[in-house]
Amino acid sequence: MDVLNATSAGIRERKKLRGLKIGMALHVEAKTACLAISLRDAGAEVRLASCNPMSTDDSVSLALMEEYGLETFARKGETNDEYYNNLNSVLDLRPEIVMDDGADLIAMLHTSRKELLHGIIGGNEETTTGVVRLRAMAREGKLQFPVLAVNDSYMKYLFDNRYGTGQSTMDGLLNATNLLLAGKRFVVAGYGWCGRGIAQKAKGMGAIVTVTEVDPIKAVEAAMDGFSVGTMDRAIRSADFVVTATGCRDVVTYEHMRHAKDGCVLANSGHFNLEIDVETLGRKCSARRVREYVDEYTLADDRKIYLLGGGRLVNLVAGQGHPAEIMDLSFSLQARGTEFIAEKGRNLKPGVHTLPREIDEELARLKLKSMHAGIDRLSPAQRKYMSSWSEGT
């Protein structure tokens, strides 16, 4: 993680995080550990919990506590009560800066832990789902401190959401099922940056890909990228795989599943386990575990549906999450965002903010350096031309 190493060195040198308390709710795995340790080494007091009950790598959680002395509250397979107790343990630190993925930690600060709000300088939000929630809070006048939408930075969504989610979702699918993708009918629900990445990877592995969407502009884009576009109701009838990546709920309903092809595999790459109606599926069908991350559900007419990872993030439940090279960029943004909040957060109004483009460009240059790649520079004549309206010929 060359970019994070270089970024962390600069943060240590500038000393903006010394003595600050930072509460983190992120997926607890190896790349996250590098970020937490970097912030701790920059002089902050750090506590970490998972942002998802099923996404923790227990070996990493244990190592952070035993080898690094970093207070970590996370295990794979948390109950609902354990999950929220662990978030509360992070908030018991009385953090001044919070770092969130999905906005559960920030939501708790505005509901059950309001007594801590006065001490919060600001926070960061990592993912699309969390940013959507925070913008809703801001519209209603509920958000009480500034939060950086790290997900809206170019060096996050163009790479993490597209290439990271694309590759790690395939990793989770293949690890869970050991099935061939080539020649299979593969449905991707949602054509945001995550959906784009999943569709591209599935196509590259030989699958026949259909995209479902509610946004007509994204649907046209998917069609012009070479994918079939259709409704979930029709697409699921011939689908071998259906993967959701929308950030919305009830994308695959029980009514959809009643018409699914026998043997259809369902998986979710959205943040919360609401995209597939797992609750109704479990209530209406008999189920059995057939592989470590695969549950088989039998419909009334004896057709079978296979659900991966309980409908939770398949790339982290059944896979290893995004590659290190991707999280190198995302967590460098998180680190710089934390420093930005430490330095300027008290002067920002409550609401959702974005990092300056200069930070995106700074990290892009560090990434290019790590790739031994260079780019050209505009000459003085070119700069003059690009800023002039009179030189049209």
Buried (B, 14 or more C-beta within 10 A) or exposed (E): BBBBBBBBEBBBEEEBBEEBBBBBBBBBBBBBBBBBBBBBBBBBBBBBBBBBBBBBBEEBBEBBBEEBEBBBBBBBEBEEEBBBEBBBBBBBBEBBBBBBBBBBBBBBBBEEBEEBEEEBBBBBBBBBBBBBBBBEBBEEEEBBBBBBBBBBBBBBBBBBBBBBBBBBBBBBBBBBBEEEBEEBBBBBBBBBBBBBBBBBBBBEBEBBBBBBBBEEEBBEBBBEBEBBBBEBEBBBEEBBBBBBBBBBBBBBBBEBBBBBBEEBBBBBBBBBBBBBBBEBBBEBBEEEEEBEBBBBBEBEEEBBBBBBBBBBBBBBBBBBBBBBBBBBBBBBBBBBBBBBBBEBBEEBEBBBBBBEEEBBEBBBBBBEEBEEEEEEEEEEEEEEEEEEEEEEE
